[in-house]
Amino acid sequence: MVKIIVYKIKNQENCGAIARVMKNFDFSELIFVSPRCNYKGRKAKKVASHAYEILKNAHVYKNLKSVLNKFDCVIGTTAILGTDYNIVRTPIRVEELAKKIRGKTAILFGPEDTGLKNKELLMCDFIVTIPTSEKYPTMNISHACAVILYEVYKKGKRKIEEKFPLANKKEKNALLRFIDGVLKKMEFKDKSKVETQRALWRRIIGKSMLTKREIASLFGFFKKLK
């Protein structure tokens, strides 16, 4: 099941609108992290309408990292993209999102005023963006949520049988730690390149939807390198 995580939201109406679009597309699990408003307040309830139970049943946490660690796959959202050299902000297209969702998955939305920053995007396995006008690229958070959930909903109606089980969060993190050990043994004159390599491998592993068998094979490969 896919869960929606909203970080540092500050507008009640947006809380209600997110709940409403979630109900439109059969999503029910909502998590708020460090909300800056009363997400169950009068204005939120009015906008949510018949989806108010999603707000009432929402879970609230203070620490983003601890929440994201509960999921096998975390998908960040952003309207602000980087260049080819900014690996953290290299997205997949929203049309590609649904086919990459497997296991315990969370879709993370950032604050309305700043969006997700690099330090939050680094916690994600990969990011997704919605193509918009260059003159006004940033969508309202609830509108962006609607577009993304629609894409997941329309392609997820047909249940996919997972013949080959995918690697979970624990297994992917173990591989990333092992790769980190390999990187530390490499002689990089510029220390920033080590961080770039870490970000690169996190994105590659996050986007690849690796199976348990593939993870095991990569372990063997990197052990040979080490």
C-alpha positions as CSV (number, residue, x, y, z in Angstrom):
1,M,0.0,0.0,0.0
2,V,1.2,3.5,-0.9
3,K,1.2,6.1,1.9
4,I,1.3,9.8,1.5
5,I,3.7,11.8,3.7
6,V,3.4,15.6,3.9
7,Y,6.2,17.5,5.5
8,K,5.8,20.8,7.4
9,I,2.5,21.8,5.8
10,K,1.2,25.2,7.0
11,N,-2.2,25.7,5.3
12,Q,-5.4,24.0,6.6
13,E,-7.1,24.2,3.3
14,N,-4.3,22.3,1.6
15,C,-4.6,19.6,4.3
16,G,-8.3,19.2,3.4
17,A,-7.6,19.3,-0.4
18,I,-5.0,16.6,-0.1
19,A,-7.4,14.4,1.8
20,R,-10.0,14.9,-0.8
21,V,-7.9,14.0,-3.8
22,M,-6.6,10.9,-1.8
23,K,-10.2,9.7,-1.4
24,N,-10.8,10.4,-5.1
25,F,-8.1,7.9,-6.1
26,D,-8.6,5.3,-3.3
27,F,-5.7,6.3,-1.1
28,S,-6.4,6.4,2.7
29,E,-3.0,6.4,4.5
30,L,-1.9,9.9,5.3
31,I,1.1,11.0,7.5
32,F,2.0,14.5,8.6
33,V,5.5,15.3,9.7
34,S,6.0,18.5,11.8
35,P,2.7,20.1,10.6
36,R,2.6,23.9,11.1
37,C,-1.2,24.1,11.2
38,N,-4.1,22.3,12.7
39,Y,-4.6,19.7,10.0
40,K,-8.0,18.7,11.5
41,G,-9.2,22.4,11.9
42,R,-12.4,23.9,10.7
43,K,-11.0,25.1,7.3
44,A,-9.4,21.8,6.6
45,K,-12.7,19.9,7.4
46,K,-14.7,22.2,5.1
47,V,-12.4,21.5,2.1
48,A,-12.0,17.8,2.9
49,S,-15.8,17.3,2.9
50,H,-16.5,13.6,2.8
51,A,-12.8,12.8,3.0
52,Y,-12.5,14.2,6.5
53,E,-12.0,10.7,8.0
54,I,-8.6,10.6,6.3
55,L,-7.5,13.6,8.3
56,K,-9.0,12.2,11.5
57,N,-7.1,9.0,11.0
58,A,-3.8,10.6,9.9
59,H,-0.6,9.9,11.9
60,V,1.7,12.7,13.1
61,Y,5.4,12.5,13.6
62,K,8.2,15.0,14.4
63,N,11.2,13.3,12.8
64,L,11.2,12.9,9.0
65,K,14.2,10.5,8.8
66,S,12.7,8.0,11.3
67,V,9.4,7.9,9.4
68,L,11.0,7.4,6.0
69,N,13.2,4.5,7.3
70,K,9.9,2.5,7.7
71,F,9.5,2.2,4.0
72,D,11.1,0.1,1.3
73,C,10.8,2.8,-1.3
74,V,10.5,6.6,-0.7
75,I,9.6,8.9,-3.7
76,G,10.3,12.6,-3.3
77,T,8.4,15.3,-5.2
78,T,9.8,18.6,-6.5
79,A,9.2,21.3,-9.1
80,I,12.8,22.6,-8.9
81,L,15.2,20.6,-11.0
82,G,18.9,20.7,-11.3
83,T,21.4,20.2,-14.1
84,D,22.8,16.9,-15.1
85,Y,25.4,17.4,-12.4
86,N,22.9,17.9,-9.7
87,I,22.1,14.2,-9.1
88,V,19.9,14.9,-6.1
89,R,17.4,16.7,-8.4
90,T,17.5,14.3,-11.3
91,P,13.8,13.1,-11.6
92,I,11.8,10.5,-13.3
93,R,8.8,11.5,-15.3
94,V,5.4,11.3,-13.5
95,E,4.2,8.9,-16.2
96,E,6.9,6.4,-15.2
97,L,6.0,6.5,-11.5
98,A,3.4,3.8,-11.2
99,K,5.5,1.0,-12.6
100,K,8.2,1.6,-10.0
101,I,5.9,1.2,-7.0
102,R,6.4,-2.0,-5.2
103,G,6.4,-3.1,-1.5
104,K,6.0,-0.5,1.3
105,T,6.1,2.8,-0.6
106,A,5.8,6.4,0.5
107,I,5.3,9.5,-1.6
108,L,6.7,12.6,0.1
109,F,5.4,16.1,-0.4
110,G,7.2,19.1,0.9
111,P,6.2,22.5,2.5
112,E,4.1,24.8,0.4
113,D,6.5,27.7,0.7
114,T,9.9,26.0,0.1
115,G,9.3,22.6,-1.2
116,L,11.6,19.7,-0.3
117,K,15.2,20.8,0.1
118,N,18.3,18.8,-0.9
119,K,18.8,17.3,2.5
120,E,15.2,15.9,2.4
121,L,15.5,14.7,-1.2
122,L,18.7,12.8,-0.2
123,M,16.6,10.6,2.0
124,C,14.5,9.6,-1.0
125,D,15.2,6.7,-3.3
126,F,14.3,8.9,-6.3
127,I,12.3,11.9,-7.1
128,V,9.4,12.7,-9.5
129,T,8.4,15.9,-11.2
130,I,5.4,17.1,-13.1
131,P,6.1,19.0,-16.4
132,T,4.7,22.6,-16.1
133,S,5.1,26.0,-17.7
134,E,8.6,27.5,-17.4
135,K,7.0,30.8,-16.6
136,Y,5.2,29.4,-13.5
137,P,6.5,25.9,-12.7
138,T,5.4,25.4,-9.1
139,M,2.0,23.8,-8.6
140,N,-0.2,24.0,-5.5
141,I,0.7,21.1,-3.3
142,S,-2.8,19.6,-3.5
143,H,-2.9,19.9,-7.3
144,A,0.5,18.2,-7.6
145,C,-0.8,15.5,-5.3
146,A,-3.8,15.0,-7.5
147,V,-1.8,14.6,-10.7
148,I,0.6,12.1,-9.1
149,L,-2.1,10.0,-7.4
150,Y,-4.0,9.9,-10.6
151,E,-1.0,8.5,-12.5
152,V,-0.5,5.8,-9.8
153,Y,-4.3,5.0,-9.7
154,K,-4.9,4.6,-13.4
155,K,-1.9,2.3,-13.9
156,G,-2.3,0.4,-10.6
157,K,-5.8,-0.9,-11.1
158,R,-4.5,-4.1,-12.6
159,K,-2.7,-5.9,-9.8
160,I,0.9,-7.0,-10.7
161,E,2.0,-10.3,-9.5
162,E,5.5,-10.0,-8.1
163,K,7.1,-13.2,-9.3
164,F,10.5,-11.9,-8.3
165,P,10.5,-10.4,-4.8
166,L,12.0,-6.9,-4.6
167,A,14.7,-5.9,-2.2
168,N,13.4,-4.1,0.9
169,K,14.8,-1.0,2.6
170,K,17.1,-2.9,4.9
171,E,18.7,-4.8,2.0
172,K,19.2,-1.7,-0.1
173,N,20.7,0.2,2.8
174,A,23.1,-2.6,3.5
175,L,24.3,-2.5,-0.1
176,L,24.7,1.3,0.1
177,R,26.7,1.0,3.3
178,F,28.9,-1.6,1.6
179,I,29.4,0.7,-1.5
180,D,30.2,3.6,1.0
181,G,33.0,1.4,2.3
182,V,34.3,0.8,-1.2
183,L,34.3,4.6,-1.9
184,K,36.3,5.3,1.3
185,K,39.1,3.2,-0.1
186,M,39.2,5.1,-3.3
187,E,41.6,8.0,-3.6
188,F,39.4,11.1,-4.4
189,K,41.4,14.3,-4.2
190,D,38.2,16.3,-4.0
191,K,36.1,15.0,-1.1
192,S,32.9,16.5,-2.6
193,K,33.2,13.8,-5.3
194,V,32.6,11.1,-2.6
195,E,29.3,12.7,-1.7
196,T,28.4,12.9,-5.3
197,Q,29.1,9.3,-5.8
198,R,27.0,8.4,-2.7
199,A,24.1,10.4,-4.1
200,L,24.6,8.8,-7.5
201,W,24.5,5.2,-6.2
202,R,21.4,6.0,-4.0
203,R,19.6,7.2,-7.1
204,I,20.7,4.3,-9.2
205,I,19.5,1.7,-6.6
206,G,16.3,3.6,-5.9
207,K,15.3,3.9,-9.6
208,S,16.3,0.3,-10.5
209,M,13.7,-1.6,-8.4
210,L,16.2,-4.3,-7.7
211,T,15.1,-7.8,-6.8
212,K,16.6,-9.6,-3.8
213,R,18.6,-11.8,-6.2
214,E,20.0,-8.7,-8.0
215,I,21.0,-7.1,-4.7
216,A,22.9,-10.3,-3.8
217,S,24.7,-10.3,-7.1
218,L,25.7,-6.6,-6.7
219,F,27.1,-7.5,-3.2
220,G,29.3,-10.1,-4.9
221,F,30.5,-7.7,-7.5
222,F,31.5,-5.0,-5.0
223,K,33.2,-7.6,-2.8
224,K,35.4,-8.4,-5.7
225,L,36.2,-4.7,-6.2
226,K,37.0,-4.3,-2.5
